[in-house]
Amino acid sequence: MAIRDFKPMLLTYESLMFLCVQFIALGTGVLLLKTGQAQLPPIEGGFWRLGQFLVAFLVALVVIVLLLKYLKTPISFGLFFAFLIFIGSQTVFAALLSVSSNMLNDLSILILSIALAIGIIALRWWKPNLITHNIAIFLGVAGVAALLGTSLRPWPEIIILLIALSIYDFIAVFKTKTMVSMFKQLLKRGAPLAIIVPESPYQFTANVHKVSKAKLKGTGGKVLMLGTGDLAFPALFAVSAYATAGLPAALAIMAGSVVGLVFNHYLLMVKKFRFIPALPFIAAFSIVGYVLAILLF
């Protein structure tokens, strides 16, 4: 295997961006817990919470499929995309502003966090390049992951959830092709629910719509896209682990998920897969990291 086939610099950019989301989510989760804005649920009722989440996930999946099918105009889907970013980024900003609670009251924090979230969305649509797109995805995913991570426990909810979704991801990519079809529809609209990782730092100023269409046609060069779910699930796992087992467990999950990321990169770059289910390897190694942290610390 030649080094140029493995694309080590591309992996470096991908790993750094992946970890950026993880740390923003972890930091947001820590602030939510410390300021009392969120509280980890009791041990009892774990399977009930897991069932509720799976139902919500299926409903959300159906909604996205229907939106992709019936919302043909870019503006319609853009509003949906903006709404998702708003939920997460407002959570991140509210958590950060809560540190200044001695200077700001709850209403001020709410107003400022909403204004900042709207600002991120406006920047993404005013200058739709890879930088603004990725920042919006970072904040959107991290905020949602922090909220979910403080509402679920590592066991049984998150670990079983990761296993179930990994199986679904494998089937949806290799068997039913549902995820592949959905991803192509998102590329057609120029608004992939993913971070976009270019091979060269100079490409970060490229237009999102042009990169998406080039990727769809297979002419976009070595540009990687990592979906929001692949970013969010290890992040919410780390947040929940921090709340129950401390920082070493959260960091072990992050380290394990990066190992899974390397395996995915190998399949894409060396084995030349065009589409892969990214979650199985990320989930498997993040669970291994968590178990090792629990045993060792």
Buried (B, 14 or more C-beta within 10 A) or exposed (E): EEEEEBBEEBBEBBBEBBBBBBBBBBBBBBBBBEBEBBEBBEEEEBEEBBEBBBEEBEEEBEEBBEBBEEBEEBEEBBEBBBEBBBEBBBBBBBBBBBEEEEEBEEEEBBEBBBEBBBEBBEBBBEEBBBBBBBBBBBBBBBBBBBBBBBBBBBBBBBBBBBBBBBBBBBBBBBEEEBBBEBBBBBBBBBBBBBBBBBBEEEBBEBBBBEBBBBBBEEEBEBBBBBBBBBBBBBBBBBBBBBBBBEBBBBBBBBBBBBBBBBBBBBBBBEEEBEBBBBBBBBBBBBBBBBBBBBEEE
